[in-house]
Amino acid sequence: MKVITETPRLIIREFTLADAPAVLHFNTPKEVNRYTGDAGVCTTLTDAENIIRNIWLVEYQQYGFGRWAVVVKDTNTVIGFCGFKNETRINAVDIGYRLHPDYWGIGLATEANQACIDYAKKHMDLDTVYADVVDANQGSINVVIKLGMTYHSQYQEGECNVNRYVISLKANKSAKNG
């Protein structure tokens, strides 16, 4: 398994099929999928295996990145995902995350995604990254703002208003070097 980056508390790495029980575990709580639009997509171990095999492993091969496993160093427990997705519906790269609720509210989402942004600035050829957050999801709005993302626009998806945030990785590079 390929380790992408580490933080003081976390290892960010590629998923393997052995992570299927953890993927099922962090997708099962209904509050996890409250704002994602994919409730009910991962309800069995087979569903979790198919997500890993048919989405994440394919994206690693096709793009060199995808959603990565968030692993707590102290326990070696996979608690969710973070990282980038080549989002074909917007023809751009999206950053996102999902963590089991037992790990909410202690800064891990910000820590994991900041590590992804730092990694992208050094190792990936990304100019702009977006994040879409349902406007009622204040926790995730707080995370993207802490990451330095700024409000871009809003659109309607079903019954939800979705805020789009953006960060320019190239501008940050030139600001550091200039």
N, C-alpha and C positions, 0 to 999 in steps of 0.2 A: 504494500500500500504506500502511496506517495504522500508524504507530509508536505503541505503547502507552506505553512508558517506556524509559529507558536506565539503565545502571549504568556504572561505570568501564570494564568490559571488554565489556559486552554491549548489544545493541539487542534489545528485546522488541517484536515487531510481529506484525500479522496475516499469516497465510499467503496466498500467491497460488498459482495453478496452476503458475507458473514454478518453484516450490519442490519440485515432485514428485521430481526426481532426488535432492535432499537428503533428503526424507522417506523415500524408498526406502533411501538410504545409512544413515541412522541407525536404521532399523528392521531392517536385514538381519542384523547380528551376533546370534547366538543368545543370547549373555549379556544382551543388551538386553531380550529378552522372557522371560527366565527366570522372572520373578515377576509378569508382567503378565496372564497368562491369554489373551493374543491372539497367541501365536506362530503364524507362518504366515499371518497376515492380510494382511501387506504384503510380497509377494515379487516383484512386478513393478511397472514404472512405471505401468501402468494401475491397479493397486491403490492406489498412492500418490496418483494423480490423483483416484481415487474417494473416498479418505479426505478429501482437501482439499475437493473439490467437494460431496460428499454429507454430510459431517459438519461440518467446521470452518467453511466458508463459510455453511452453513445456520445453525449456532449463532450466528455473528456477527450474522446478520440477525434471528434469532428472539429471542436473549437479550441481544445487545449485547456478548457475550464468548464465549470458547471457548478451546481450546488455542492458544497463540501461538508463533510461531517464535522460537527463541533464536539470535541471530546474533552471532558474534564480530566485534567492531568492527575489529580490526586486519586481518582477512582478508576481511570481509564474507561469512563462511561460515555457512550454517545448519547448526547442530550438533544440533538437537533441538527439543523443545517444552516449554513450561511453561504454567502458568496454570490457569484455572478451567473447570469443566464443570458444567452443570446435570445432575446425575446423577439421572435419573428413577427408577432402582431404589431409591434411598434418599430421594427427594423432597427433595434438599438439594444444595448446591454443594460440589464436590470440587476440591481443588487437586492437581495432579499434574505430573509431568515425565518426560521421556525424553531422554537425551543419548547420543550416540555414545560408545562406550567410550574413544576417544582423549582424551576430555575429562572423564573421571571422576577424582575424587580431588584436584581442584585448587580446589574451592569454588564451581564454577560453578552447580551445582544449587541450592545455598543462595542464592547471589547472585541468580540469576534469580527464584526463588520469593519471596525477601524483597522484591524489587522489585515483584512481583505483589501481595503483601499490602499493601505501602505504597501502591501505586496504588489498590487496592480501598478502603482506608481513606479516601482522598481523593476518589475519583471514582465509586465504585460503592455501591449500596444493598444491601450484604450484611451480615447480622448474624453469621452463623456459617458457618465453612468447615470441612469435614472432609477427612481424608486417610486412605486405606486402604492399609496396607503389610503385605505378607506378613511374618510374624514372623521368618523366616530372612533377610530382606533388611536386614541391619544398616546398610548404607550409607544406605538411604532412611530408616530409623528415625532415624539421626543427623541427617539433613537436617530432618525434620519437628520434631524436638526443638529444633534450632538456630533454627527459625522461630518458636518459642514455643508450639508445639502441645502439648497434653497428651493422655495416654492416656484413651480414652473407654470402649472395650469391645473384645471379640474375638469373631469369628465364624468358622465353618468354611466354606470354599469349595473343594469338591473334596477334595483331599488336603492343602490348605494351611490353616494358621491365619492369619487376617488380623486385624491390629490396626487399630482405628479410632482416629484422633487428631482433636482438635477445637481450634479457636481461635475466640474471640469477638472480632469486629472492633469491635463497638459498645462493649464494655467497655473496650477499649483506648482508644477515642476519649474516653470520659468520664473515664478515669483521667488522660489527658493534659490534659484541659480542667479537671479538678477539682483 
